[in-house]
């Protein structure tokens, strides 16, 4: 099981060749997305046609939501680090979801997540 951040999903939706090759190499590995990532993807759509394309691309992808305990942990991390490390609200929730699932978060936005204790981030492919 692999959990992805928005930036990686955007590369996949845009058919960025390194992202597509990486996905192809995964074989049968299950991709999961935090519900907040899906919401970010939908928020980035400019019209109904783009939204429909994103929704179609996400068919069959498991969407996971944090438990109340995970939300409480995200709140604690957010309260501790939003001022000192500029930790974003959604980043706290997404990162803490990955921690709760004991999975590394596949992202290129490592700076966004560096303040979250016990979160492992992975850059899944080369951006060049």
The 8 nearest C-alpha neighbors of each residue, nearest first, counted from 0:
[[1, 29, 28, 30, 2, 31, 102, 27],
 [2, 0, 30, 31, 29, 3, 102, 28],
 [1, 3, 31, 104, 32, 30, 105, 0],
 [4, 2, 105, 32, 104, 7, 1, 106],
 [3, 5, 106, 6, 7, 105, 36, 8],
 [4, 6, 8, 36, 7, 9, 3, 40],
 [7, 5, 9, 8, 4, 10, 106, 107],
 [6, 8, 10, 9, 5, 4, 106, 3],
 [7, 9, 11, 5, 10, 6, 12, 4],
 [8, 10, 12, 6, 11, 7, 5, 13],
 [11, 9, 13, 7, 15, 8, 12, 18],
 [10, 12, 14, 8, 9, 13, 18, 19],
 [11, 13, 9, 14, 10, 8, 53, 56],
 [14, 12, 10, 11, 15, 9, 8, 16],
 [13, 15, 11, 12, 16, 19, 10, 18],
 [14, 16, 10, 18, 13, 17, 11, 19],
 [17, 15, 19, 18, 14, 20, 11, 10],
 [18, 16, 20, 19, 15, 21, 124, 125],
 [19, 17, 21, 15, 16, 20, 11, 10],
 [18, 20, 22, 16, 21, 17, 11, 14],
 [21, 19, 23, 17, 22, 18, 16, 24],
 [22, 20, 18, 24, 19, 23, 17, 124],
 [21, 23, 19, 25, 24, 20, 18, 26],
 [22, 24, 20, 25, 21, 26, 19, 18],
 [25, 23, 21, 22, 26, 20, 19, 27],
 [26, 24, 22, 23, 28, 27, 21, 29],
 [25, 27, 24, 28, 23, 22, 29, 21],
 [26, 28, 25, 29, 24, 23, 30, 0],
 [29, 27, 25, 26, 0, 30, 1, 22],
 [30, 28, 0, 1, 27, 31, 60, 61],
 [31, 29, 1, 0, 2, 60, 28, 32],
 [32, 30, 61, 2, 62, 60, 1, 29],
 [33, 31, 62, 2, 3, 63, 34, 36],
 [32, 34, 63, 35, 36, 62, 64, 93],
 [35, 33, 37, 36, 62, 64, 63, 32],
 [34, 36, 38, 33, 37, 39, 93, 89],
 [37, 35, 39, 33, 38, 5, 34, 40],
 [36, 38, 40, 34, 35, 39, 41, 33],
 [37, 39, 35, 41, 36, 40, 42, 34],
 [40, 38, 42, 36, 37, 41, 35, 43],
 [41, 39, 37, 43, 38, 42, 36, 5],
 [40, 42, 38, 43, 44, 39, 50, 37],
 [41, 43, 39, 40, 44, 38, 45, 37],
 [44, 42, 40, 41, 39, 45, 50, 38],
 [45, 43, 41, 49, 50, 42, 46, 40],
 [44, 46, 43, 49, 47, 50, 42, 48],
 [45, 47, 48, 49, 44, 50, 51, 43],
 [46, 48, 50, 49, 51, 45, 44, 52],
 [47, 49, 51, 50, 46, 52, 45, 44],
 [50, 48, 52, 51, 44, 47, 46, 53],
 [49, 51, 47, 53, 52, 48, 44, 41],
 [50, 52, 54, 48, 49, 53, 47, 55],
 [51, 53, 49, 55, 50, 54, 56, 48],
 [54, 52, 56, 50, 55, 51, 57, 49],
 [53, 55, 51, 57, 56, 52, 50, 58],
 [54, 56, 52, 58, 57, 53, 51, 50],
 [57, 55, 53, 54, 58, 52, 12, 59],
 [58, 56, 54, 60, 55, 59, 53, 61],
 [59, 57, 55, 56, 60, 54, 61, 53],
 [58, 60, 57, 61, 56, 55, 62, 30],
 [61, 59, 57, 58, 31, 30, 62, 32],
 [60, 62, 31, 32, 59, 63, 30, 29],
 [61, 63, 32, 34, 33, 31, 60, 64],
 [64, 62, 33, 34, 32, 61, 65, 31],
 [65, 63, 34, 33, 66, 62, 96, 35],
 [64, 66, 69, 96, 70, 67, 63, 92],
 [65, 67, 69, 68, 70, 64, 96, 71],
 [66, 68, 70, 69, 71, 65, 72, 64],
 [69, 67, 71, 66, 70, 72, 65, 73],
 [68, 70, 72, 66, 71, 67, 65, 73],
 [71, 69, 73, 67, 68, 72, 74, 65],
 [70, 72, 74, 68, 69, 73, 67, 75],
 [71, 73, 69, 75, 74, 70, 76, 68],
 [74, 72, 70, 76, 91, 92, 71, 75],
 [73, 75, 77, 71, 72, 76, 78, 70],
 [74, 76, 72, 78, 73, 77, 79, 71],
 [77, 75, 73, 79, 74, 78, 80, 72],
 [76, 78, 74, 81, 80, 79, 75, 91],
 [79, 77, 75, 76, 80, 74, 81, 82],
 [78, 80, 76, 77, 75, 81, 82, 83],
 [81, 79, 83, 77, 84, 82, 78, 86],
 [82, 80, 86, 85, 77, 84, 83, 78],
 [83, 81, 85, 80, 84, 86, 79, 78],
 [82, 84, 80, 81, 85, 79, 86, 114],
 [85, 83, 80, 86, 81, 82, 114, 113],
 [84, 86, 81, 82, 83, 87, 80, 111],
 [87, 85, 81, 84, 80, 111, 77, 88],
 [88, 86, 90, 89, 91, 85, 81, 111],
 [87, 89, 91, 90, 92, 86, 77, 81],
 [90, 88, 92, 91, 87, 93, 35, 94],
 [89, 91, 87, 93, 92, 88, 94, 112],
 [92, 90, 94, 88, 73, 89, 93, 77],
 [91, 93, 89, 95, 73, 90, 94, 96],
 [94, 92, 90, 96, 95, 91, 89, 33],
 [95, 93, 97, 91, 96, 92, 90, 98],
 [94, 96, 98, 92, 97, 93, 73, 91],
 [97, 95, 99, 93, 94, 98, 65, 92],
 [96, 98, 100, 94, 102, 95, 99, 104],
 [99, 97, 95, 101, 100, 96, 118, 102],
 [100, 98, 96, 101, 97, 95, 69, 102],
 [99, 101, 97, 102, 98, 96, 95, 103],
 [102, 100, 98, 99, 97, 103, 118, 96],
 [103, 101, 97, 100, 98, 104, 2, 1],
 [102, 104, 119, 120, 105, 97, 121, 118],
 [105, 103, 120, 2, 3, 97, 106, 121],
 [104, 106, 121, 3, 122, 120, 4, 123],
 [107, 105, 4, 108, 122, 7, 104, 121],
 [106, 108, 122, 109, 6, 105, 7, 121],
 [107, 109, 106, 110, 111, 112, 6, 4],
 [110, 108, 112, 111, 107, 113, 120, 106],
 [109, 111, 113, 108, 112, 114, 107, 84],
 [112, 110, 109, 108, 113, 86, 90, 87],
 [113, 111, 109, 110, 114, 115, 94, 90],
 [112, 114, 110, 115, 109, 111, 118, 116],
 [115, 113, 112, 116, 80, 84, 86, 111],
 [114, 116, 113, 112, 118, 117, 76, 94],
 [117, 115, 118, 114, 113, 76, 98, 119],
 [116, 118, 119, 115, 98, 101, 95, 114],
 [119, 117, 98, 116, 115, 120, 94, 103],
 [118, 120, 103, 104, 117, 121, 102, 98],
 [121, 119, 104, 103, 105, 118, 106, 109],
 [120, 122, 105, 123, 106, 104, 103, 119],
 [121, 123, 107, 106, 105, 124, 120, 125],
 [122, 124, 121, 105, 106, 125, 21, 18],
 [125, 123, 122, 126, 17, 21, 18, 20],
 [124, 126, 127, 17, 123, 122, 18, 21],
 [125, 127, 124, 17, 18, 107, 15, 122],
 [126, 125, 17, 124, 16, 15, 18, 10]]
